[in-house]
Amino acid sequence: MHFVNEHFDILIDLSIAKTIASQYILVYSQATFKVGWQGVEQNYYDLNIDVSEKPLCRYLMEQAVFYLESINEKR
């Protein structure tokens, strides 16, 4: 509960397999911006990254860094 109530600017979910615990954190987290992989079911991310062609944690991490750097450059 302490983690969920903590305010973060960004929460990056690098898990490829969804669990009840990770979904709970995503739903109730006070993070301003949430990043994760795009699945077929409903998710709670502000930035959805499609990793369907390469569902690997490392690939998700690389893509998250790429998109976040692109967003940051435009600011």
C-alpha positions in Angstrom: 0.0 0.0 0.0 2.9 2.4 0.7 4.2 1.9 -2.8 0.8 2.5 -4.4 0.2 5.7 -2.4 3.7 7.1 -3.2 3.6 9.7 -6.0 5.9 9.2 -8.9 6.3 11.2 -12.1 6.6 8.1 -14.2 5.9 4.4 -13.7 7.3 2.0 -16.2 6.0 -1.6 -16.2 8.6 -3.8 -17.9 6.7 -7.0 -17.1 5.7 -9.0 -20.2 3.3 -11.3 -18.3 0.4 -9.6 -16.5 -0.3 -10.5 -12.9 -3.0 -9.5 -10.6 -0.4 -7.7 -8.4 1.0 -5.7 -11.3 -2.5 -4.8 -12.5 -3.5 -3.7 -9.0 -0.4 -1.4 -8.8 -1.3 0.1 -12.2 -4.9 0.8 -11.3 -4.1 2.4 -7.9 -0.7 4.0 -8.4 -0.5 7.7 -8.0 2.1 7.9 -10.8 1.4 10.8 -13.2 2.5 8.9 -16.3 2.4 5.1 -16.8 4.2 3.2 -19.5 3.9 -0.4 -20.6 3.2 -2.9 -23.3 0.0 -2.8 -25.4 -2.1 -6.0 -24.9 -5.4 -7.1 -26.2 -7.2 -6.5 -23.0 -7.8 -3.2 -21.2 -4.7 -1.6 -19.7 -4.0 1.4 -17.6 -1.0 3.0 -19.4 -0.7 6.5 -20.8 1.9 5.3 -23.3 1.2 1.8 -24.8 4.1 0.1 -26.6 3.4 -2.6 -29.1 5.8 -5.5 -28.5 3.6 -8.2 -30.2 6.3 -9.0 -32.8 9.1 -9.3 -30.2 7.6 -9.9 -26.7 10.8 -9.5 -24.7 11.5 -7.4 -21.6 14.7 -6.0 -23.2 12.8 -4.9 -26.3 10.1 -3.3 -24.2 12.8 -1.4 -22.2 14.5 -0.2 -25.4 11.3 1.0 -26.9 10.2 2.7 -23.7 13.6 4.6 -23.6 13.2 5.5 -27.3 9.7 6.9 -27.0 10.4 8.7 -23.7 13.5 10.4 -25.2 11.5 11.4 -28.2 8.8 13.0 -26.0 11.5 14.7 -23.9 13.2 16.2 -26.9 9.9 17.8 -28.0 9.5 19.6 -24.6 
